[in-house]
Amino acid sequence: MPEVNGFQNELEQLRRFSGKVHPHLITLLASFEQDGVSHFIFPWAECNLETYWEKIQPWGDDTPSTRLDLDCARWVANQLVGITGAIHSIHQRRENNLKPGVEGFGRHSDLKPDNVLWFRYENDPKGILVVTDLGLATFNRELSRSIQPGSSARVPGYRAPECDIHDAKARRKTDIWTLGCIFLEFVTWLLGGNQLLGDFKQQRKSLDHLNNAKSNLFFEFEEQHNQDSGGDKKRTGHMQVKRAVAKVSFSHHLTTVRFVHLIS
């Protein structure tokens, strides 16, 4: 049930980017208002991707396997392609009311496993993943909106580095960063199930440089203290991928290569 002040925006985005545009985008069945409260009706989903990772094992039973399940690997690969296509259809959506020569773009802005739903699918017993929750989705002229530092608060673990930079512009790259984070977690789950995924989330937990609270961001701020001409200390530094993120990538490098080989 969306908030009143966000209902019209989400309704507009759902109409624009509904599943008729791409099979991996959510389809709006109907909307209505009752007793002053707005509602959407969608197809019934079994769970979201976060819950799917918790309940389902990539090897098909409760016994961990040292071998990669080929059918599961192919399904994961197909879903990654499908989700990518869904986001691409948002990014490349064109509007008729833009002036000639003006580039427009769409952006989801709220990608996370909670907003990827798993549906049973008659053509594949493993089901299909669908991107949902377009309440923060926008369509703008290229570089028309600035990012406020610390924005994307609804997806703190998947926040992109540019969201912490003053005067940065909102771009489609923000969705691509988040998509990459989800993909890395998906492959981690494929290689070791929810146990390995949980370990990965725990290993990358550290203090968020913005609010001094622990988070599982995929990047960190490497701080450097410098003095300006007046002798005052200035807080400077650079963003970098967390060591724990790089470590999990390299520790499963050979298995990942085998995974890519199998599905290619």
C-alpha positions in Angstrom: 0.0 0.0 0.0 1.8 3.2 -1.2 1.8 6.4 0.7 -0.6 9.0 -0.6 2.1 11.5 -1.7 3.9 8.7 -3.7 0.9 7.0 -5.1 0.6 9.1 -8.3 4.3 8.8 -9.1 4.3 5.1 -8.7 1.1 4.7 -10.7 2.7 6.7 -13.5 5.8 4.6 -13.5 3.9 1.4 -13.3 1.9 2.4 -16.4 5.1 3.5 -18.2 7.2 0.5 -17.3 4.7 -2.3 -16.7 5.4 -5.9 -17.6 4.1 -5.3 -21.1 7.4 -3.6 -21.7 9.5 -6.5 -20.4 8.6 -9.9 -18.9 10.9 -9.3 -15.9 9.1 -6.1 -14.9 6.1 -6.2 -12.6 2.7 -5.9 -14.2 0.0 -3.7 -12.6 -3.4 -5.4 -12.7 -5.5 -2.6 -11.2 -5.4 0.4 -8.8 -8.2 1.7 -6.6 -8.9 3.9 -3.6 -11.0 2.9 -0.5 -11.7 5.0 2.5 -9.1 7.5 1.3 -6.3 4.9 1.0 -4.8 4.0 -2.4 -4.0 0.4 -3.4 -2.4 -1.5 -6.2 -3.2 -5.0 -7.3 -0.4 -7.2 -8.7 0.0 -10.8 -9.6 0.7 -13.0 -6.6 4.4 -13.6 -5.9 5.7 -16.5 -3.8 8.5 -14.4 -2.1 11.2 -11.9 -2.8 14.8 -12.7 -3.8 16.1 -12.2 -0.2 13.6 -14.8 1.1 14.3 -17.1 -1.9 18.0 -17.2 -1.0 17.1 -18.1 2.6 14.6 -20.9 1.8 16.1 -22.5 -1.3 19.4 -24.2 -1.6 21.2 -24.1 -5.0 21.9 -27.8 -4.9 18.2 -28.7 -4.5 18.2 -30.3 -1.1 19.5 -29.7 2.5 22.9 -31.4 1.9 25.6 -29.0 0.8 27.3 -30.1 -2.4 30.8 -29.4 -3.6 29.6 -29.6 -7.2 27.9 -26.8 -9.0 24.3 -27.7 -10.1 24.3 -27.1 -13.9 20.6 -26.6 -14.2 20.6 -24.1 -11.3 23.6 -22.2 -12.8 21.8 -21.9 -16.1 18.6 -20.7 -14.4 20.6 -18.1 -12.4 22.3 -16.9 -15.6 19.0 -16.6 -17.4 17.5 -14.6 -14.5 20.5 -12.3 -14.4 20.0 -11.6 -18.1 16.3 -11.1 -17.6 16.8 -8.6 -14.7 19.4 -6.8 -16.7 17.0 -6.5 -19.6 14.3 -5.1 -17.3 16.5 -2.4 -16.0 17.7 -1.7 -19.5 14.1 -1.2 -20.7 13.7 1.4 -17.9 17.0 3.2 -18.7 16.2 3.4 -22.5 12.6 4.3 -22.3 11.9 7.3 -24.5 9.2 9.9 -24.0 7.2 11.6 -26.8 7.1 15.0 -25.0 10.8 15.6 -25.0 12.2 18.2 -27.4 14.2 16.9 -30.4 17.8 16.2 -29.5 17.1 16.1 -25.8 18.3 12.8 -24.2 15.9 11.3 -21.6 16.5 8.4 -19.3 14.7 6.3 -16.7 16.1 5.2 -13.4 14.7 2.7 -10.9 16.5 4.1 -7.9 15.4 1.4 -5.4 17.0 -1.8 -6.5 17.6 -4.4 -3.8 16.7 -8.2 -3.4 13.5 -7.2 -1.5 12.3 -5.5 -4.7 12.9 -8.6 -6.9 10.0 -11.0 -6.7 10.0 -14.7 -7.4 7.0 -16.1 -9.3 6.1 -19.6 -10.2 6.3 -20.0 -14.0 4.6 -22.6 -16.1 7.4 -22.6 -18.6 10.1 -23.2 -16.0 9.7 -25.1 -12.7 12.4 -22.9 -11.2 10.2 -19.8 -11.7 11.0 -16.3 -12.8 12.4 -13.2 -11.1 10.6 -9.9 -11.6 11.7 -6.3 -10.7 9.1 -4.4 -8.7 8.6 -1.3 -6.6 8.8 1.6 -9.0 7.8 4.1 -6.3 11.2 5.9 -6.6 11.6 5.4 -10.3 12.0 8.6 -12.3 12.2 9.8 -15.9 14.3 12.9 -16.5 16.4 14.8 -18.9 20.0 13.6 -18.8 21.8 15.0 -15.8 18.8 17.0 -14.7 18.8 15.9 -11.0 21.4 16.2 -8.3 22.1 13.6 -5.7 22.0 14.6 -2.1 24.8 13.1 -0.1 23.6 10.1 1.8 20.6 9.6 -0.4 19.2 6.1 -1.4 18.6 5.6 2.3 16.1 2.9 1.5 18.8 0.7 0.1 21.7 1.4 2.5 23.6 -1.8 1.8 23.5 -1.3 -1.9 24.1 2.5 -2.0 26.4 3.6 -4.8 29.5 5.7 -4.0 28.3 8.7 -6.0 25.3 9.0 -3.6 27.8 10.3 -1.0 29.4 12.9 -3.3 28.4 16.6 -3.1 26.8 18.0 -6.2 26.9 14.6 -8.0 24.3 14.1 -10.7 21.7 11.2 -10.7 22.7 8.8 -13.5 21.7 5.3 -14.6 25.1 4.2 -13.3 23.6 4.2 -9.8 21.3 1.4 -10.8 24.2 -0.5 -12.5 26.2 -0.4 -9.3 23.3 -1.8 -7.3 22.7 -4.4 -10.0 26.3 -5.5 -9.7 26.0 -5.8 -5.9 22.9 -8.0 -6.3 24.6 -10.1 -9.0 27.7 -10.7 -6.8 25.4 -11.9 -3.9 23.5 -14.1 -6.3 26.6 -15.8 -7.5 27.8 -16.1 -3.9 24.5 -17.9 -3.1 25.0 -20.1 -6.1 28.4 -21.2 -5.0 27.7 -21.8 -1.3 24.0 -21.2 -0.5 22.6 -19.0 2.2 25.5 -19.9 4.5 28.2 -18.5 2.3 25.9 -15.5 1.5 25.5 -14.8 5.2 29.2 -15.0 5.7 29.8 -12.5 2.9 27.4 -10.0 4.4 28.9 -10.4 7.8 32.5 -10.0 6.5 31.8 -6.7 4.7 30.1 -5.1 7.7 31.9 -1.9 8.9 31.1 1.6 10.1 29.3 3.7 7.6 31.4 6.9 7.2 28.3 9.0 7.0 26.5 8.0 10.2 29.0 5.9 12.2 26.6 2.9 12.2 27.5 -0.5 11.0 26.4 -1.3 7.5 27.2 -3.9 4.8 28.0 -1.4 2.0 30.1 -2.7 -0.9 32.5 0.3 -0.7 34.2 2.3 2.0 35.7 5.7 2.4 39.5 5.7 2.7 40.1 8.8 4.8 43.1 11.1 4.6 43.7 14.0 6.9 45.3 17.1 5.3 45.8 20.6 6.4 44.7 23.6 4.4 46.7 26.8 4.1 45.3 28.1 7.4 46.5 25.0 9.3 43.0 23.6 9.7 42.5 19.9 9.1 40.5 18.9 6.1 38.7 15.6 5.8 39.6 14.2 2.4 40.0 10.7 0.9 38.6 8.4 -1.8 36.0 5.7 -2.2 37.1 2.2 -2.8 35.6 -1.3 -3.0 35.7 -3.0 0.4 38.5 -5.6 0.8 35.9 -8.2 1.9 34.1 -7.7 -1.5 37.3 -8.1 -3.5 38.3 -11.1 -1.3 35.1 -13.0 -2.0 35.5 -12.4 -5.7 39.0 -13.8 -5.7 38.4 -16.6 -3.3 35.8 -18.1 -5.6 37.5 -17.1 -8.8 38.1 -20.5 -10.3 34.6 -21.7 -9.5 33.1 -18.5 -11.0 35.2 -19.1 -14.2 33.8 -22.6 -14.4 30.3 -21.2 -13.9 30.7 -18.8 -16.8 32.1 -21.6 -19.0 29.2 -23.9 -18.3 26.5 -21.3 -19.1 28.2 -19.8 -22.2 
